[in-house]
Amino acid sequence: MLNNLFSSPKPVIGVIHVAALPGAPTNTLPVSKIIALAIREAAIYRDCGVDGIIIENMHDTPYLRGSVGPEIVAAMAVLGHVYPVWLRFRGGKGVATGAGAFVPLAPLAAGLAVVAFALVTALSKYVSLGSIVGATTLAVLAFATQDNLAVAAAASFCAALIVLKHRGNIERLRKGQERRLGGQGLTPAARAEDR
């Protein structure tokens, strides 16, 4: 199986040590800092020629006995979509994955977030703005409608990650240079900046 994933017959695999996530008792860092530290650690591994990585968050104590909650699985699905190892950490922006992951966990919040996305996109013709509003709507409504704080925290983590991945879009919106739905595509320079 490893031969299908790696070119080396004996691959070296590094470990990204993710800090305690929001909602964990030992969390002290904002999501943006947690992501920045993980990306910096991944870049070190890449520069040193490591063949692959795994991600762990041993700092999220107390550890769970038995199974991992669905909110952790949902957050890791979005994280894996946004920073896939096999694409050198250059994935999507996590919007559709996040929506799909939270429909069963927070159906009212996810449903209203999709409605917010659709309305903002239809009215503004900016998919990026709709995505940002939808993600933040999910986070806010998850806290307002959920008894399970872990689901709300995971939704907030994902929303922050999605907004972070839209930095280039936010800058283009601010400058009035963002592509509208049905408009011309991004220039090659803007596409490269968007990554």
N, C-alpha and C positions, 0 to 999 in steps of 0.2 A: 504494500500500500504506500509506503513512504517513497518508493521509486516513482509513483505517479505524481507525487506532490513536489519532490525536490530533485534537482539534478545530481546532487551528491549522494553516493550510496550510504554515507554515514553523516547525515545532516546535523548541524549544530543548531539547537533551538534555545532561544533566550526567553526570559520571563519578564513581562512588563508588570511591575508591582503598582497597581492602582491604589491610590489613597482611599481612605474611608469616604464613601459616597454620602450625599445628603440623606438624612433620615437615620444614619447610623449614629450611635451614641458618641463615637470618637471622631466624627467629622468636624474638621476645623477649616477646611478650604472651600472656596467657591468652586462650582463645576468648571468654570473656565480655567482655573489654575490646575485642577485635577487633570483635565484634558491636556493642557500644555505640558505638564510634567510627564504624562504618559507618552505624548508625541516626542518629546525630547529624548526619553529613554529608548523609544523605538528607533529614532534616528541614529543614536549611538550604536545600537545593534546593527542597523543597516550599514553604517560606515565601517564597522568592523568585519563585515562579511558574513554575519550570522544568516543561516539559511531560512529560518522561520522563527516565529514567536508564539507564545501563549500569553494570555492576559489573566491575571488573578487579582483578587482584592482581599487578601488575607487581613487587611487592616479593618475590614468591616466586621468588627466584633460587636456583640457576642455572636459566635458562630451558630448557625442553625443546625438543629438535629433533624435528621430525616431528610426531607426534600427541600429544595430551594423554592421559594414562592414564585408565583407566576409573574409578579411585578419585576423581579430580578431577571427572569427569562425575557420579558418584554424589553427591558432596558438594554440587555445584552444583545438582543436581536437588532435593535436600532444602532447600537454602537458598532456591531459587526458589519452592518450595512454601510455605515458611514466610513469606517476605517477597516476595510477588508484586507487581511494579511496578503492574500493571493493577488491583489491588485496594488501592492505596495502602498497600502493605506490611503488610496485615492478612490473612494467610493461615491455613493450618492449623497443626498442631503437628509435622508431619513424620514421624509414627510409621510409618504405612503406606508412605509414599514411601521412607523410610529402610530399612524391612524389604525392600521390593521391590528397591531399588537394590543392596543388599548380598548378596542371595541368590546371584547369580552370582559375586560377588567373594570372599565368605567363607561358603560354603554351610553349613559345620558351625556356625560362630559365629552366623549369621543364623537357622538352624534352631533351635538351642538358645535363642536370644533369643526367638523366637516361642513356644517351649514355656514359657519363663519368664513371658512376658506372659500366656499362657493360664492357667497355674497360679495366678499371683498374682491375676489378675482373677477367676477362678472361686472362689478361696478367700476373697478379701477383698471381692468385688463392687465394687471400685473400678477402673474402666478406667484412670484417670489413674495410679494406683499401678502397675498392670500395665505401662503404657506406659513409665514411668520405669525400672522394674526391667528391662524388655525392652531398652531403649536402653542402659543401663549394662552389661547382660550382653553385648550385642553388642560394646561397646567392649573390655571385659575379655577376652572370648574371642577377639576378633580378634587381639589381641596374643599370646594364648596359642597360637593355632592357625595363625597366618599366618607365612609366611616373608617376605612382602612387607610391610615396615614402612609403606609409603605407604598400603596398604589399611587397616591398623590405625589409622594416624593419621587417615585420613579418617573411619573409623567412630567414632573418639573425638571428632572435631570435630562430627559429626552427633549423637552422643549428648549432648554438652554443649549443643548448640543445642536439642535436644528437651527436655532437663531445664530449660533456661532458659525455654522457652516454657510450661512447666508451673508457673511460679512461683505463679500464682494458685491452682492446684490444690494445690500443696504447702502453701500458707498455709491453705486450707480443710481439708485433711487434718489439719494441726496443730491447728486449732480444732475439729475434729469436725464440720465443716459441709459436707464434700464430698458430692456426690450419689452414691449407690450405684447400681449397675447395676439397672435396673428401678424405681428410685425416682423421686421428684418431680424436675422440671427445676430448673435454676438460676433464681434470681430475676433480674430485669432488671439490678439493681445488680451482682450477682455475674458475670453474663454480660459486662457492660461492663468490669468489673475484670479479667476473664480475658483481654482483648485486650491 
